[in-house]
Amino acid sequence: MQKSIFSKYFRVCAVTVLLATLLLGTLFMTFAAQYFSRDKIKLLTGSAYVARNYVMDRVETGSGSLTLSDSILDPTLGALSASGDAVIFITDNNGKTLYCSEGSRCSLHRTYQVPQQILKQAETGIYAENGRMAGYYKEACYTVCIPISEENSNQIAGYLFVSATSDDLRQFLSEMIKIFLISAVAVLLLTFIITYFVTLKMVRPLREMAVAAKKFGQGDFTSRIRIDSDDEIGQLAMAFNNMAKSLSNLESMRRSFVANVSHELRTPMTSIAGFIDGILDGTIAPEKQAHYLQIVSDEVKRLSRLVRSMLNLSRIEAGEMKVQTTQFNVLEVICETVFSFEQSINNKHLDIRGLDTEKVMVEADPDLIHQVVYNLIENAVKFVNDGGYLEFNFNVDGRMTYVGIRNSGEGLSKEEIPKVFDRFYKTDRSRGMDKNGVGLGLYLVRSIINLHGGDIIVKSTPGEFTEFVFSIPTAKAKNPTLVKGREKEYPTQQGKE
C-alpha cells in the first residue's frame, strides 16, 4: 500500500508532539514531586527544632538518658503534631521510643526500635528522608530526626523524630496528573487539528504538481500551480510553473516546426513528383522537358538547403557544433560572396558601397561566418529595389568587430522586425518574392553569431532601407583604423533597434 507524503508527515508530527508532551509531563511531575518533598521536609524540620527546644526546656537529661513526662509534653507536642499532620516521637539513644504524640493509639513506635544505622546518621546533626527508614515503616514516610543533647555536654541523650505519611504527595501528584491529562488532551487535540491543516496546505502544491505532471505526460501543458508562499515549496511551485511554460512553448515550437517543415517539404516534393510524372507519361512535350527538369533541379537544391539548415540548427541547439576559430579577413569573405551574386547584382543594376576599406581581421570560424554572410547578402540582393544599392560598413570596438549589411528598398515594418529571426518566419512581401526561401536563414544566422559570443540586430526604415549589423570577436592583432562615414555609431546602437 502506497503511503502519501501527507500521512507520513502528519504521522511524524503527531508522534513527535505526543512524545514531547509525555516527556514534558514526566519532567513536570518529577520536578513537582521533588519540590513538594523539599517543602514537606523543610516544614517537618522546622517542627522538629521547635519540638526539641521545647523538650530540652522541660525534661531532665543526665548520664546519657532522658526523663520524660507525658503530661508535660502532650499538650504542646500533641498540638504541634496535629497542626503539621505529623507524628512526633522521642527515643533514647538506643532507638527505644520513650514518648509518642499518638499516646496509647501508637502501636508501631512503642513496639519497634529505630534501626541503629538511622541513629548514626542523625548523630551528625539532622537526618531527613522520604522512605521507609531502613524498614522501620511499611510504606514510605517523610521523616526528620535531630539529636537531643545534654545541657552541659555534647553527649546525645536521645532523638526526636517528626514523621508524616506520603499520602499528601500521592494526592498532590494525583491531582496534578488529572490536570495535566486534561490539559494535554486539549493541547494535543488542538495541535493535531492545526498540524493536519498545515500539513494539508503544505502538501497541496505537491499534489497539484503530481496531477499536473501526469497531464504533462499526456501532452497537456496548461496546468499551473498556485503560489501562496515564498518558502522552498513556493519556490518549487514557481520553478514548476516556469518549467510548464517552457514545455508549453517548446511544444508549440515543435508543432509549428513540424507543420512548417511538412509544408516546406511537401511543396517542392509535389512539384518534383508532378513534373517527373509528366515527363514519364508524355504529358510534357520533349521540347519543354529541359525547362521542367531545371525546375526540378531548383526544387531539389531547395530541399537540400532546407535539410542542411535543419541539420546545422540541430547541431547548434544540441551543443554538437564545434567552432573552429582562426584569424581571417572577413572582408575577403564578403567580397567573394558578393561576386557569387554578380549576375543578380547586374540584373538589378545595383551600386555596391563600402568594400574599398582595408583588412578587417576577426577571430571566428570561417565556414560558419561564410554562412552568415551568404544568408545576409542573399536576402539583401533578393529584396533590394532595382537600381538601388548594397552598402557594407565595418567598425572595431575593442574586442568586437561590427559588420553592417544594408540594402535599399521597402524595408521592414515595426511589427515585422521582432519576428525576422524566428524559425520559418517569412514576411508577407517575402512570400511573394522569395519562392525558394524556407524561413530558416536568419534564425541560423543568429544562432551562429550567438555561438561566437556576438549579437545581431536589424534596423529598418520603411521605404528606405533595411540593415543587419552583427558582431564577432576581433582578431588579437589590431585592425587598421576604419573611418567610413557612419561606422562609429554601431557600438553605441547595438541592441537599441
MONOR-V273093 format. One record per pair of residues at least 24 apart in sequence whose ideal C-beta (glycine too) atoms are under 10 Angstrom apart, sorted by the first residue. I is the first residue (numbers start at 0). GAP is how many residues later the second one is. D is the distance in whole Angstrom. If there is no record, write none. Layout:
BEGIN
I GAP D
I GAP D
END
This chain:
BEGIN
3 199 8
3 202 9
3 203 8
3 206 10
4 194 9
4 197 9
4 198 6
4 201 6
4 202 9
4 205 10
5 190 9
5 193 6
5 194 7
5 196 8
5 197 5
5 198 9
5 200 9
5 201 8
6 192 9
6 196 10
7 191 10
7 195 10
8 186 9
8 189 9
8 190 5
8 191 10
8 193 7
8 194 7
9 182 8
9 185 6
9 186 6
9 188 9
9 189 5
9 190 8
9 192 10
9 193 9
10 188 10
11 183 10
11 187 10
12 178 8
12 179 8
12 181 10
12 182 5
12 183 9
12 185 9
12 186 7
13 174 9
13 177 8
13 178 6
13 181 7
13 182 9
13 185 10
15 179 9
16 170 9
16 171 7
16 174 5
16 175 7
16 177 10
16 178 7
17 166 9
17 170 7
17 173 9
17 174 9
19 171 10
20 159 9
20 162 9
20 163 5
20 164 10
20 166 7
20 167 6
20 170 8
21 162 8
23 156 9
23 160 9
23 163 10
24 151 9
24 152 8
24 155 5
24 156 8
24 158 9
24 159 6
25 154 10
27 148 8
27 149 10
27 152 7
28 144 6
28 147 6
28 148 7
28 151 7
31 137 10
31 140 8
31 141 7
31 144 6
31 145 10
31 148 10
32 97 9
32 133 10
32 136 6
32 137 10
32 139 8
32 140 6
32 143 9
33 96 10
34 137 10
35 94 10
35 106 10
35 130 10
35 132 8
35 133 6
35 136 5
35 137 8
35 140 9
36 91 10
36 92 10
36 93 5
36 105 7
36 129 9
36 132 7
37 90 10
37 92 10
39 44 10
39 46 9
39 88 10
39 90 8
39 102 5
39 104 10
39 124 7
39 126 9
39 128 7
39 129 7
39 132 10
40 85 10
40 87 5
40 88 8
40 89 7
40 101 6
40 102 9
40 103 6
40 121 10
40 123 10
41 86 9
41 102 9
42 41 6
42 42 10
42 43 9
42 99 9
42 101 9
42 119 9
42 121 9
43 40 7
43 42 6
43 44 10
43 84 7
43 98 6
43 99 8
43 100 4
43 101 10
43 117 10
43 118 5
43 119 8
43 120 6
44 81 7
44 83 6
44 99 5
44 100 10
44 101 8
44 117 8
45 38 9
45 98 9
45 116 9
46 30 10
46 33 6
46 34 8
46 36 8
46 37 5
46 39 7
46 41 7
46 97 8
46 113 10
46 115 5
46 117 9
47 32 10
47 36 10
47 38 9
47 40 8
47 78 8
47 79 10
47 80 9
47 95 10
47 96 5
47 97 8
47 98 5
47 112 6
47 113 8
47 114 4
47 115 10
48 77 9
48 95 9
48 97 7
48 111 9
48 113 9
49 26 9
49 27 9
49 30 6
49 34 10
49 38 10
49 112 9
50 25 8
50 26 6
50 29 6
50 30 8
50 33 10
50 35 10
50 37 5
50 39 9
50 50 9
50 95 9
50 97 10
50 109 6
50 110 9
50 111 7
51 36 10
51 38 9
51 94 6
51 95 8
51 96 6
51 97 9
51 106 10
51 107 9
51 108 5
51 110 9
52 107 10
53 26 8
53 34 10
53 106 10
54 33 9
54 35 7
54 44 8
54 93 6
54 103 9
54 105 6
55 92 6
55 93 8
55 94 9
55 95 7
55 101 9
55 104 9
56 94 10
58 31 9
58 39 9
58 40 9
58 89 8
58 98 9
58 99 9
59 90 10
59 91 9
59 97 9
60 87 7
60 88 8
60 89 4
60 90 6
60 91 9
60 92 9
60 94 9
60 95 10
60 96 4
60 97 8
61 88 7
61 89 9
61 90 9
61 91 10
61 93 10
61 95 8
62 87 8
62 92 9
62 94 8
63 28 8
63 29 6
63 30 10
63 85 10
63 86 7
63 89 9
63 91 5
63 92 7
63 93 6
63 94 9
64 27 6
64 28 8
64 29 10
64 33 9
64 85 9
64 92 6
64 93 8
65 24 7
65 25 9
65 26 6
65 27 9
65 32 6
65 33 9
65 82 7
65 84 9
65 91 5
65 92 4
65 93 10
65 94 10
66 31 9
66 90 9
67 24 10
67 30 5
67 31 5
67 90 9
68 30 9
69 28 10
69 29 6
69 30 9
69 31 10
69 33 7
69 34 10
71 27 10
72 25 10
72 26 6
72 27 10
72 28 8
73 25 9
73 27 7
73 29 7
75 25 10
76 24 5
76 83 9
76 85 10
77 24 9
77 25 8
79 82 9
80 81 8
80 82 9
80 83 9
83 78 7
83 80 7
84 79 6
84 80 8
84 82 9
84 83 8
85 55 9
85 56 8
85 57 9
85 58 9
85 75 9
85 76 5
85 77 6
85 78 4
85 79 9
86 54 9
86 56 10
86 74 8
86 75 7
86 76 5
86 77 7
86 78 9
87 72 7
87 73 7
87 74 5
87 75 8
88 25 9
88 70 9
88 71 8
88 72 5
88 73 9
88 74 7
89 58 7
89 67 10
89 68 6
89 69 7
89 70 5
89 71 7
90 27 10
90 28 8
90 54 9
90 57 9
90 67 6
90 68 5
90 69 8
90 70 7
91 27 10
91 56 10
91 64 10
91 65 8
91 66 5
91 67 8
92 26 7
92 30 9
92 54 8
92 55 9
92 62 9
92 63 5
92 64 6
92 65 6
92 66 7
93 25 8
93 64 9
93 65 10
94 24 6
94 41 9
94 63 10
94 64 8
94 66 10
95 62 9
96 61 10
96 62 10
96 64 9
97 60 7
97 61 10
98 59 9
98 61 9
99 61 9
100 61 9
100 62 10
107 28 8
107 29 8
107 30 9
107 55 10
108 27 9
108 52 8
108 54 9
111 24 7
111 25 10
113 29 10
113 31 8
113 45 7
113 47 7
117 25 8
117 27 7
117 41 9
117 43 9
118 26 8
118 28 8
118 37 9
118 39 10
118 40 6
120 24 8
121 24 7
121 25 6
121 34 9
121 37 6
121 38 9
121 39 9
122 24 6
122 33 6
122 36 9
126 32 9
126 34 9
127 34 10
129 34 10
129 36 7
129 39 8
130 35 9
132 28 9
132 30 8
135 25 10
135 27 9
136 26 8
136 28 9
136 29 10
138 26 7
138 27 7
138 28 9
139 25 8
139 26 5
139 29 9
139 30 10
140 24 5
140 25 6
140 26 10
141 24 7
141 26 9
141 27 8
200 27 8
200 28 9
200 32 9
201 27 9
201 29 9
201 31 6
202 30 9
203 24 9
203 29 9
203 33 10
204 24 9
204 28 5
204 29 8
204 31 7
204 32 5
204 35 8
205 27 7
205 30 8
205 31 9
205 34 10
207 29 8
207 32 9
208 24 10
208 27 8
208 28 7
208 31 5
208 32 10
208 35 10
211 28 7
211 29 9
211 31 10
211 32 7
212 27 9
212 30 10
212 31 9
214 29 9
215 24 10
215 27 9
215 28 7
215 31 6
215 32 9
215 35 10
218 28 10
218 32 7
219 24 10
219 28 9
219 31 10
220 24 8
220 25 9
220 26 5
220 27 4
220 28 9
220 29 9
220 30 6
220 31 9
221 26 7
222 25 10
223 24 10
252 169 9
252 170 7
252 171 10
255 166 9
255 167 8
255 168 7
255 169 10
256 53 9
256 56 10
256 166 7
256 167 7
258 165 9
259 163 7
259 164 4
259 165 9
259 166 10
259 178 8
259 179 7
259 180 9
260 45 8
260 46 10
260 49 7
260 162 10
260 163 8
260 177 9
260 179 10
262 161 9
262 175 10
263 38 8
263 39 8
263 42 6
263 46 10
263 160 7
263 173 9
263 174 5
263 175 8
263 176 9
264 37 10
264 38 7
264 41 7
264 42 9
264 173 9
266 32 8
266 35 9
266 36 10
266 168 9
266 171 10
267 27 10
267 28 9
267 30 9
267 31 4
267 32 8
267 33 9
267 34 5
267 35 5
267 38 8
267 168 9
267 170 10
268 30 8
268 31 10
268 34 7
269 29 9
270 24 7
270 25 7
270 27 9
270 28 5
270 31 10
271 24 5
271 25 9
271 26 10
271 27 5
271 28 7
271 30 10
271 31 8
272 26 10
274 24 8
297 137 9
297 138 7
298 137 9
300 135 8
301 133 9
301 134 5
301 135 9
301 136 7
302 135 9
304 131 8
304 132 9
304 133 7
304 135 9
304 136 9
305 130 10
305 131 10
305 132 5
305 133 10
305 134 7
306 131 10
307 63 9
307 132 10
307 136 10
308 62 9
308 66 9
308 114 10
308 129 7
308 130 10
308 131 4
308 132 7
308 134 9
308 135 5
309 113 10
309 128 9
309 130 7
309 134 9
311 56 9
311 59 8
311 128 9
311 132 6
311 135 8
311 136 8
312 110 8
312 127 7
312 130 7
312 131 6
312 134 6
312 135 10
314 132 10
315 52 9
315 128 8
315 131 5
315 132 7
315 134 9
315 135 6
316 130 7
318 132 10
320 44 9
320 47 8
320 126 9
320 127 8
320 130 6
321 43 9
321 129 10
322 41 7
322 42 5
322 44 10
322 45 7
322 125 9
322 128 6
322 129 6
322 130 9
323 40 9
323 41 5
323 42 8
323 43 8
323 44 8
324 37 9
324 38 5
324 39 6
324 40 6
324 41 9
324 43 10
324 127 8
324 147 10
324 148 8
324 150 10
325 36 10
325 37 7
325 38 8
325 39 8
325 40 7
325 149 9
326 34 6
326 35 7
326 36 5
326 37 9
326 39 10
326 146 10
326 147 10
326 148 4
326 149 7
326 150 7
327 31 10
327 32 10
327 33 7
327 34 7
327 35 8
327 36 8
327 37 9
327 38 5
327 41 8
327 42 10
327 147 8
328 29 9
328 30 5
328 31 6
328 32 6
328 33 8
328 37 10
328 146 9
328 150 10
329 29 9
329 30 5
329 31 8
329 32 5
329 34 8
329 36 9
329 39 6
329 40 10
329 42 10
329 43 8
329 64 8
329 71 7
329 73 6
329 142 7
329 145 9
330 24 7
330 25 10
330 26 7
330 27 8
330 28 6
330 29 5
330 30 9
330 31 10
330 61 8
330 63 7
330 72 9
331 27 8
331 28 9
331 34 9
332 27 10
332 29 9
332 31 10
332 33 7
332 34 10
332 36 6
332 37 5
332 39 9
332 40 5
332 41 9
332 70 10
333 26 9
333 35 10
333 36 9
333 39 6
333 40 10
333 42 9
333 43 7
333 58 6
333 60 9
333 69 8
333 71 8
334 38 10
334 57 9
335 34 8
335 37 9
335 38 10
336 33 7
336 35 10
336 36 5
336 37 5
336 38 10
336 39 9
336 40 5
336 41 9
336 44 10
337 35 9
337 39 6
337 42 10
337 43 9
337 52 8
337 54 8
339 34 8
339 37 8
339 38 9
340 33 9
340 36 6
340 37 7
340 39 9
340 40 5
340 41 9
340 49 9
343 33 10
343 34 9
343 37 5
343 38 8
343 40 9
344 32 10
344 36 6
344 39 9
344 45 8
346 34 10
346 39 9
347 33 7
347 34 10
347 36 6
347 37 8
347 38 5
347 39 7
347 40 7
347 42 10
348 37 6
348 38 5
348 39 8
349 30 9
349 31 7
349 34 6
349 35 9
349 36 8
349 37 8
349 38 6
349 39 6
349 40 6
349 57 8
349 58 9
350 33 10
350 36 8
350 37 7
350 38 4
350 39 7
350 40 8
350 57 9
351 37 7
351 38 5
351 39 8
351 40 8
352 36 6
352 37 7
352 38 4
352 39 7
352 40 9
352 53 9
352 131 9
352 132 9
353 35 10
353 36 8
353 37 5
353 38 4
353 39 6
353 40 8
353 50 8
353 51 9
353 52 9
353 130 6
353 131 9
353 133 9
354 35 9
354 36 9
354 37 6
354 39 10
355 36 10
355 128 9
356 35 8
356 36 9
356 37 6
356 122 10
356 123 8
356 125 6
356 126 9
356 127 6
356 130 9
357 36 9
357 121 8
357 122 4
357 123 8
357 124 7
358 35 10
358 116 9
358 118 10
358 120 7
358 121 7
358 123 10
359 32 10
359 34 5
359 35 9
359 36 8
359 41 6
359 42 10
359 43 8
359 114 9
359 115 9
359 119 6
359 120 8
359 122 7
360 35 9
360 40 8
360 113 7
360 114 4
360 115 9
360 116 6
360 117 8
360 118 5
360 119 9
361 32 10
361 34 9
361 38 9
361 39 5
361 41 8
361 90 9
361 92 10
361 109 10
361 110 5
361 111 6
361 112 6
361 113 6
361 117 9
362 36 9
362 38 9
362 89 9
362 109 8
362 110 5
362 111 7
362 112 5
362 113 7
362 114 9
363 37 9
363 84 9
363 85 9
363 87 9
363 88 5
363 89 9
363 90 8
363 108 5
363 109 6
363 110 10
363 111 9
364 83 8
364 86 8
364 87 7
364 107 9
366 81 10
367 76 10
367 77 10
367 79 10
367 80 5
367 81 9
367 83 7
367 84 8
367 104 10
368 34 9
368 79 7
368 80 9
368 83 8
368 101 9
368 103 7
369 78 10
370 70 9
370 73 7
370 74 8
370 77 6
371 31 9
371 33 10
371 69 10
371 70 10
371 72 8
371 73 5
371 74 9
371 75 10
371 76 5
371 77 6
371 80 9
371 82 10
371 84 8
371 96 9
371 98 7
371 100 8
372 30 8
372 32 8
372 72 9
372 97 9
373 67 9
373 71 9
374 62 10
374 65 9
374 66 4
374 67 7
374 68 10
374 69 7
374 70 5
374 73 9
374 93 9
375 27 9
375 28 10
375 29 5
375 31 9
375 65 8
375 66 8
375 69 6
375 80 9
375 91 10
375 92 5
375 93 10
375 94 8
376 28 6
376 30 9
376 91 10
377 56 9
377 58 10
377 59 9
377 63 7
378 26 9
378 28 8
378 41 9
378 51 8
378 55 8
378 58 8
378 62 7
378 63 7
378 66 9
378 87 8
378 89 8
379 25 6
379 26 8
379 27 4
379 28 9
379 29 9
379 85 10
379 86 8
379 87 9
379 88 8
380 26 7
381 25 9
381 27 10
381 48 8
381 51 7
381 52 6
381 54 9
381 55 8
382 24 6
382 25 10
382 26 5
382 27 7
382 28 9
382 29 9
382 44 9
382 46 7
382 47 7
382 50 7
382 51 8
382 83 7
383 24 6
383 25 5
383 26 10
383 81 9
383 82 9
384 24 4
384 25 7
384 78 10
384 80 10
387 77 9
388 76 9
390 74 8
390 76 8
390 93 9
390 94 9
390 95 10
391 92 9
391 95 10
392 74 8
392 76 8
392 89 9
392 91 6
392 92 8
392 93 7
392 94 5
392 95 10
392 96 9
392 97 7
393 85 8
393 88 5
393 90 7
393 93 6
393 96 9
394 74 9
394 76 9
394 84 10
394 87 6
394 88 9
394 89 8
394 91 9
394 92 4
394 93 6
394 94 8
394 95 5
394 96 7
395 78 6
395 79 10
395 82 8
395 83 5
395 84 9
395 85 8
395 86 6
395 91 9
395 94 10
395 95 9
396 74 8
396 77 8
396 90 10
396 91 9
396 93 8
396 94 4
396 95 9
396 97 9
397 76 7
397 93 8
398 54 9
398 72 10
398 74 6
398 75 5
398 76 10
398 77 9
399 52 10
399 53 9
399 54 7
399 55 9
399 70 10
399 71 5
399 72 7
399 73 6
399 74 6
399 90 10
399 91 8
399 94 9
400 53 9
400 69 9
400 70 7
400 71 6
400 72 7
400 73 5
400 74 8
400 78 7
400 81 9
400 89 10
401 52 9
401 53 10
401 55 10
401 67 6
401 68 7
401 69 5
401 70 9
401 72 10
401 80 10
401 85 8
401 86 10
401 87 10
401 88 4
401 89 6
401 91 9
401 92 7
402 51 10
402 53 10
402 65 9
402 66 7
402 67 6
402 68 8
402 69 7
402 84 10
402 87 9
403 53 10
403 55 9
403 63 6
403 64 7
403 65 4
403 66 8
403 80 10
403 82 9
403 83 7
403 85 10
403 86 6
404 61 9
404 62 7
404 63 5
404 64 8
404 65 8
405 53 8
405 54 10
405 58 10
405 59 5
405 60 7
405 61 4
405 62 8
405 63 9
406 58 7
406 59 6
406 60 8
406 61 9
407 55 10
407 56 7
407 57 5
407 58 8
408 51 9
408 53 10
408 54 8
408 55 8
408 56 7
408 57 6
409 50 9
409 52 7
409 53 6
409 54 9
409 55 9
409 56 8
410 48 9
410 49 4
410 50 5
410 51 4
410 52 6
410 53 6
410 54 6
410 55 5
410 56 9
411 46 7
411 47 9
411 48 4
411 49 9
411 50 7
411 53 10
411 54 6
412 47 8
412 49 6
413 46 9
413 48 8
415 42 9
415 44 8
415 46 10
415 50 10
416 40 9
416 41 6
416 42 8
416 43 6
416 49 9
416 80 7
417 40 9
417 79 10
419 25 10
419 26 9
419 38 6
419 40 9
419 46 9
419 48 9
420 24 8
420 25 5
420 26 9
420 35 8
420 36 10
420 37 8
420 47 10
421 24 10
422 24 10
441 26 8
444 25 7
445 24 9
447 24 9
453 40 10
454 39 6
454 40 7
455 38 9
456 33 9
456 36 8
456 37 6
456 38 6
456 39 8
456 40 5
457 39 6
458 31 10
458 34 8
458 37 9
458 38 5
459 37 8
466 30 9
468 24 8
468 25 7
468 28 8
469 24 10
END
